[in-house]
């Protein structure tokens, strides 16, 4: 019988919401929540049933993250980083490309994956030096969300000494590998529970057979069109859920209090902002088509534009929620100041607004290299 993922999210979300303030206050990774997610087999929910997973649809995982975002945005966001890696692997597997081995590992062990694509982007950071049988890789990988509980990092490195010219290699790296260490440096304005610590690699051996992709450096590659076709609606879902929770709680607070013109204005502005976020996000889901889409740079651009629309609209929603609540929102016994801090992170996911403007502008005007932002 198919799992009722909506009910799972509701059940987990209730408990996560009760813990959210403590994780934030203590700068502590949401370890207890991750344990609950594992027990509910959430990390493999998107893996096809034929490979041992939960067989959830793309829309189901996005709605799951949206629901968790209403309760604990940090948990939802950290989980989204794992899920977008699984989603890209499922897409490739569905197209007959390699990926089954990783998906089977996730299904068998609830293995947690860490993404570093946001800071690596096109040229990647770190270095990959060719050695017998593979590479020695080194680098500092920022924003490793979920890294305290993770098993494998999906990452990339600049390989500048390849015979064909400067390249980038993509590969998984077990976080237990010799030369890998996790810093305790995620002490931030918001999203404090995500455990997005820096992962440091020093002369870590990566065998040749582990390299999933080698591509030219400085150039756009079709792999990005797969990632950007799927990842933005996944990692923006927690922010939409957060904004919806802020709106609902602010309206509940205001209904029994202020009915002045400024309050009415704030409530109306809140509704417009939230509706904008919902419509833009729903269109991101439409573009992803439950894995039924044709990757292209136009599709990547469309998702990035909508990502900016959602990012701005969720931030505006939370701003109006604070306006509606008034001075009480400044106190920590209410969740609004935490929500305001958490939602600020929306801009930093690929691509931040100004970089998206440059990307889209260059694509529209036919300028060179829309990827070098």
Secondary structure, DSSP 8 states (H G I E B T S, - for coil): ----HHHHHHHHHHHHHHHHHHHHHTT---HHHHHHHHHTT-TTTTS-GGGTS----HHHHHHHHHHHHTT-HHHHHHHHHHHHHHHHHHHHHHTT-S-HHHHHHHHHH---EEE-HHHHTTT-SSEEEEETTEEEEEEEEEEETTGGG-SEEEEEEEETT-TTSSEEEEEEEETTSTTEEE------SS-GGG--EEEEEEEEEEEGGGEEEEEETTS--HHHHHHHHHHHHHHHHHHHHHHHHHHHHHHHHHHTS--SHHHHHHHHHHHHHHHHHHHHHHHHHHHHGGG-----HHHHHHHHHHHHHHHHHHHHHHHHHHHHHGGGGGSTTSSHHHHHHHHGGGGGSSS-HHHHHHHHHHHHHT-S-TT--
